[in-house]
Amino acid sequence: MSSTIGDVAGQTFDVIVIGGGINGAGIAREAQRAGYRTLLVERLDFGAGTTSRATRLIHGGLRYLEHRELGLVYESLAEREALVRDVPYLVRPLSLLLPVYAGDRRPAWQVRAGLALYDLLSFRTSLPRHHALGRRALDASEPGLRRDGLRAAFTFSDAQVEFPERLVIESVRDLIEAGGVALNHVAAETLLAPGGVLRGLRLREACSGRTAEVRAPVVVNAAGPWVDQVLADSDAERHDRLIGGTKGSHLVVDWRGGPRHAIFATAKADGRPFFILPWYRYTLVGTTDLRYDGDPSACRATTSEVRYLLDEASRLFPATPLRGDDVLYTYSGVRPLPADKHGVEAAITRRHIVIDHAKRGGPDGLLSVIGGKLTTYRSLARIALKSIARHGRPSAAPAPQPRVAAAAPEHTYVPLEEDPLVIYGRRAGDVRALAAADASLAAPVCAHNPETLAQVAYAVDREEAATLADVLLRRLPAGWSACHALDGAARCADVMAARFGWDDARAAAEVASYRRELDDTLVPLDLVR
């Protein structure tokens, strides 16, 4: 069962990491395995912020080439290859079609040159390299694609992680199994830095309001778009704004007659690249890139963003245009990019930066992470570990390297409908054991999804899930389906109630809270403003 704030009150750790998204979880895992006794704290749930609002790609960043970020592209391509190799049950290769039209910002020769450079920078890849498609091949592969003004079409390789929340949980489980502690629904209320000397954190538990103090010589602020908020709630350092986030919105659609393949195209309205991707059982269309100064927790798609994405997708497939009735829901997130008041949003660097506040007049041992993306979370963790080592020493020997958790042959992907346990990798047997021990847990979560109640029980027992939304949105894919598993929500709450000792009122409250979180995060069109 999950640790609580009472379990860590008054304790001293080597490192505390604030923020349980992909970057924070990855850093905490790396630090614990290096011998640092590590505490990870997340005010919501692991992966509930920016990580779950991404375009769900593991990619090298083809468009970063035009901003001359060759180092970032090289790093990203190397990490893409490593993830495809190490976690094939979560990360799968993806072939994308890139059409070039008359009037596009990037002419065909420039696109071809960029793709050649992309291949060169990924010279160790096992994925297919780019190639040009002739008209006959294009007619066979994507007959509905608009031909008017088409100048060229290419295919190239990247990768997709359909459920990045599972990558986060993998890191959290590795952290805990190595001896670390992870707390979700616990906020870092205040950095404790009396006299400019870092001492630790004051924590607050969301459900009870209880507070506790924990100590550590090193604190890593990996709160994503909330980095400035964490620093503002303390006197650790007076600083200029570090984060200048941009909002990215997506549409999840059931598009009959839409593309057969993943598409990477240039928007006619503003020349920005956007994606149309096969995702889960649906199609994902995104993303926008707009400066955002509001509360990241309140980030939602707007009517104009929805119209932009509908129009651009329909322009590519005029015979079967995408309509509002096809949209199942929208979701939006804020990229934790460095503050940059000038220039266009697309030109803001996507590099990750680890800020050592001691070099800026702040307390020794305070680090903040700016930027970062799904693809490079492991390389960012290695970089952060070097900064941690400059301020503290591990109290234990490094942990042995874990074996690769492969549940499927290299470069194969098993759809969830065939095996809903594929997302657990080497831990899938633990879930099967629960169902074998209790036949009632073999029942499905709901009539429309393949997941079982054993997965709900496992999320509580082994994956730190504390709420129904934690289970259905960030441990299981079912919450992202068209029905959001609502007809099985009460059944899932009953499984959780048996483990937590909830009464009927609390179980009903969990179902109501789950419905509210759905409306706030996976927003249907009738709630878009």
N, C-alpha and C positions, 0 to 999 in steps of 0.2 A: 504494500500500500504506500501511498505518497508520504513523503516527509512533510512536517508542518513547521510553522514558525517557532513553536515551542521546542522542537528538536534542535534548533540551532541557536537559540537565545543565549547570549553571553559567550559563544564559542569564538575561537580565532582560526581563521583560514589563511592559507598562503595567498590566495587570489579570490576575489569576488568578481563575477561577471554580471553586469546589469543588462538584461535584454535577452529573451529566449527565442529570437528569430534564428534564421539559418546561420548568421554570422556569430551571434553570441553563443549559440549552442556548439558551433564548431570550435570556437576559441576555448570554451570551457572544457570540452572533450580533450583538446590538444594539451591544455595546461595540466589537467588531471593525469593524463597518460605520461606526461613528462615528470611527474613526481610532485607537482604542486597540489596541495589539498585545496580543492576548488568548490566554491558555492556559486550556482547559477540561480538568479532570481528573475522572474518574469511577472509583470503586474497583471497580465491577462492570462493567456494560455500559450504554451510553446507553439510558435509558428502562426499565431493569430493575427499578426500585424502585416507588415509589408510582404513577408514570405508567401503568405497565402493569397496575395493580390497580384502576383506576378503573371507574366505571359507564359510561364511554365516551360521555358526553353533552357536547355544547356547549350550555349552557343559561344562561338569565338568572337562575335561582334563584327560582322562584315562591314557594317556602316561606320565602325570606329576608324576604319582605314582612311576615310576622307578627312578625318581630323588628326591624322598622322600618329595615332596611338598604337604604333606597331608593337611595342612591348606588352601592352594590355592584350592585344589580339593574340600574340604568341603565347602568353600565360594562359589565356582563356582556352585556346585550342588544346594546350597540353592538359589542362584540367578536364576539358570535355572528354578527351580520350581516356583519362584515368577513371572518370565516373562511368563511362560506358563499359569499361572493363570490370570495375570493382562492384558496381551495383546494377547489373543488367536487369534485375527484377523491378527496378524503379526508373532507370534511365535507358532509353532506347534510341537507336539511330533514327534520324528523320531526314527524308529527302524533300527538299523544297524546290518549287518551280518559281523562277524569277522572270517575269515578262518585262520587256522594255518597249515603251510606246513613243511615238513621235511627240515631242514636247516635254518628255520627262526631263527632270533636272540632270540626270546622269545618262548620257548617250550610250548606245550599245557598246562602242569600243571601250569606254571607260569602265562599264560594268564588267566586260570580259577581262580587262586588265586587273580589276579589283579581285575578281574570282581567281585569277591565276596567282596573284599575290597571296590570297587566302590559302590556296592549296600549298604554296611554297612555305608559308609560316606553319602549316600543319604537316610538315614533311614526314612525321612519324605516325601519322594517323592510319587507322585500319579502315576508315570509312571511304566510300567512293569519292573521287575527285569530280570537279565540275565538268559538265559538257554542254555543248549547244544542242538544241533540239531543232530538227527540220520540221517543215510544215506537216509532213505525213505523220511523224512521230508525235507531234503536238496534237494533231487531230485524234489520234488514237488514245492519248493519255488524258487530255483535258478538252474534250470537244466543245464544252460550253463557254470556254474563255473567249472574251471579246477579241475579234481579229482586226477590227477597224483601227488603223494606225499602228498595228503591231510591227515592230522593227526587228525583234529578236526574242528568243526565249532560252533560258539556261536552267539546268538543274545543279544543285550543290547540296552538300551534306552538313547537317548539324545534328542536334539531339534534343529529345523532349523528356521532361520529367512531369508526368501527368499530375502527380500529387506530391509537391515539394514538402508538404507538411510531414510526410513519411521520412524524408531525409532528415528533418529536424528531430523527429522522435528517435531515429537511429542514433544520432549524436547524443541525445539525452540518455538513452539506454546505455550507450558505451561509457558515458561519463559516470553514471551510477554504478555500473558493473566494475568500473576501475576504482571505486571507492569515493567518488564525489557525491555532492548533494545538489539536487535540483528542486526549486520551489516555484510552482506557478500560482497565479492568483495572489501573489505577494509583491507589493510595490516597494521599490527603493525610495523611501519617503524623503530621506535627507542624507547627504554625504556628511560624515563626521570629520571635520578638519579644523579642530580648534587651533588658533594661532597659525593657520596655514600648514599644519602638519596632518597628513592623512591618517585617520585612525580606523575608519570603517564605514558602516552604514547603519541607519535606523530603518527598519523594515516595518511595513504595515500589512496585515493579512486582510484581504478584501472581505471575506465572508463574516469574520468576527470583529474586525476593527482592532484586534490585538496588535501591539507593537513589540519590537525586540531590537536590541543592538547586537551587531556582529562586528568583529574586528578583522582587519587584514592590512598588510603593508602595501598591497597592490589592488586597485579597483579598475576594472575595464568597463567603460561606458559604451556598450554596444547596443544602445536603445534605438538605433535606426533614426527615423524622422523625429523621435522624441529626445535625441541627444541633448539639445539645448535646454529642454525642459528639465532633464535630470540635473544639469549644471545650475540652472536658475534656482532650483530649490535648495541651494546650499550657499555657503560663503567660501567655498573652496577656491573660486577664482572668478574675478570679474573679467568677462571676455566679450569680444565681438561675436556676433552670430556665426555659428559654424555650419549649420544646415540651411540649404536653400532648395528645398524639395520641389519636385515637379510631380504632377498628378498623372497617372496612367489609368484609363478606364477601358473596360472590356465588355463585350457582349457574348453571352453564351446562347447559342441559337440552335434550333432544330430546322435546318435549312434543306428541305427536299429539293433536289435538283441543283444543289450547290457544287462546289469543287470536289473532285475526287482526291486531290492531293493537297499538301501544304503549299500555301502561296506566300511569297514575299514580294510585295509590290510597292510602287511609289504612289502616294496619294496625289490626285490631281489638284486638290484644293490648296495644299501647302507644300507639296514636294517631300513630305516626310514619309519614310518607310513605314509600312504597317503589315500585319500578318493576318492570314486566314488559315486556321490550323485545325486539322482533325484532333479532337480532344475528348477523352472519355467516350461517351456515346454520342457526342454532339459536335458542334463546330464552334471554335473560339475566334472571335474577331477583335483585334486590338493592335496597337494601343494608342491612346492619345499622349501628349507630352505638354502639359500646361503648368506654368508656375503656380505654386499653391502655398498660401501663407496661413491657412486655417488650421484647425485641430485635425491632425492626421486620423484620429479615430472617427471623425465625422465626414470623411472624404466619400463623396458619392459622384456617380456620373450625372451630368447635366443633360437637358434635352438637346442642346446643341452638339454635345459630344456624341450622343446616340445617333443623331441625324447625320453627322460627319461619317461615322463608321458604316451606317446603313448605305449611305450614298456611294462611298468609295467601294464597298464590297459589291454593290449592285452594278456599278459602272464596269466592273470586270466580268460580270456574268449577267448581261442584259436580258437574256432569254428567260432567266429564272431569278428575277431581282429579289433581294433580301428585304423583307417587310417587317414592320413592327410586330405583326402577329407571330412571326417566327422567333422572336426573342423570348427566351425562357426567363432570363434575369440578367442583371448587370453586376459588375463588381469593380471597385476602384482601389487604388493604393497610392501611397506617396513614396517616391524614390528618395532615399536619404543622401542626396547629392551635396557637394560642397557649396557654400553660399557664393553666388556669382550674380551680381545685379545687372551685368551687361551681357549683350549678345543673345543669340537664340538658345532656346532650351536644349536642342539637340547637340549643341557644341559644348555643353558643360561636361567635363570629364566624368567618365564612369569608373575611373580608377578608385581603388580603396586606399585610404590614408589612415595611418595610426598616429594620432597626435599625442605627444608626450607633454603634458601640461607643465612639468618642471622646467621645460625649456621656454615656457611663456610666462614664467613667474608664478605658476600655480604650485600646488603641493607635489612633492616627490611621490611617485607611485600611482598617480592618476593618469589614466590613458583614455582617449576617446577614439572611436572608430567612425570615420566618415566614408560614405559610399559603400561599395561592395555589392556583389550580385550573386545570384544562385550559383552560377558556374564556378566562381573562384572562391567559394567559402573556405575550402580546405587550404588553399595557398595563403589566403588572408590569415587564417589561424596560425600558420607557421610564421608569418611575418610578425603577428602580434606576440607570439611566444618569445621572439627575440627581444621585443621591447619589455615584456614582463621580466625577462632574465636580467635586465639592467637595473631592476629595482628590488628584486627579491630572489631568494634561493629556494629550491624545492626542499620540502621536509622529508621526502621519501625517494626511493629509487624509481626510475622510470618503469612504467608497466611494459610487459612484453607486447610486441606488435600483434594485433588481433588477426586471425585468419580472415581472408576475404569471404564475405557472406553471400556467395553466389547460389541462387536457387534455380537458375536456368542457364543453358549453355550460352557462351559468348555471342552477342549480337542477335539473340532471340528475345521475343517478348510474348508473354502469355497473357491474353486478355483476361480481365477480371471475371467476365462471364464464364470463362472456362475454369478458373481457379481463383476464388476471391482471397486465398491465403498467399498468393504469390508476392504480395507487397511486404511480407514479413521476412523474406529471405531465409536465412538459416534458423530463424526463430519460429517458422511456420509450424514445426512439430509441437511447440508448446501450446499453440492454439488448438491443434487437433486433439491434444491430450485433454483439454478442458471439455470438449464436446464428447470425448470418449468416456470421461468420468461422470458426466451429467447429460443424459440424452435430451433433456429439455433445451439445452444450449445449442443443439444442432438445428433448431428451428430458425427460419430466416428472419432477418430484421423486419422486413416488410415484403409485401407481395411483388414489388417491382424491382427488387435489388437482390443480388446473390449473397450478400454478407449475412453472417449468422450471429445469433446471440452470444455464441462463444467468443466472438471478436469483441463484443461489448464488455463481457466479463474480463477478457484479457486486457482491454484498454484501462480498466479500473485496477486490476491486479498488478499489471507490470508496466503500464505506460503512462502513469501519473495523471490519468484523466480524472477530473473532479466534478465536471458538469456534463449534462447531456449534450450540450453544444460541443464540448471538448471531444466527445466520442464521435458524434455524427458528422462533424465538420473537419476535425483535425486528426482523427485516428482511423476512421473509416471513410471511404469515398461516398457513402450513401447520401449524405447531406447535400452533395453537389448534384445529385440526380434531379430530374424534372419534378419528381414528387417530394424531394427532400426527406424521404422516409417518414413523412408526417403520420401516415397511417400506422406506423410501427413505433412511434416515439414513446407512447405510454408503455408498450411492451419493453422497450429498452430501459426506460426509467425504472421499471419494476426489477429488472436484473441489477441495476445499480443500487436500488433501494435495499435489496437483500444483502449487498456487500457493505454498504455504508450505514445500514440501520435507519434509513429514512422512514418516516411515516407516510401515509397516503397523501397528506397535504403537501409535504415536501416533494414527493414524486410528481404531483400535479403541478407544483410551482416550477419544477425543472422543465416540464413540457412547455409551459407558458413562456419561460425565459428563453428556451430554444426558438420558439416562434418569433419572439422579439428580435433575437440576434439574426435570424434569417432576414427579417425585414430591413435590418440595419446594414447587412453586409452583402447578401445576395439579393439585390434590390430589383423587384419586378418593375416593368415599365410604368405601371399605374402609380408608383411611388417616386418616379424620377421627376425632378423639377428643373 
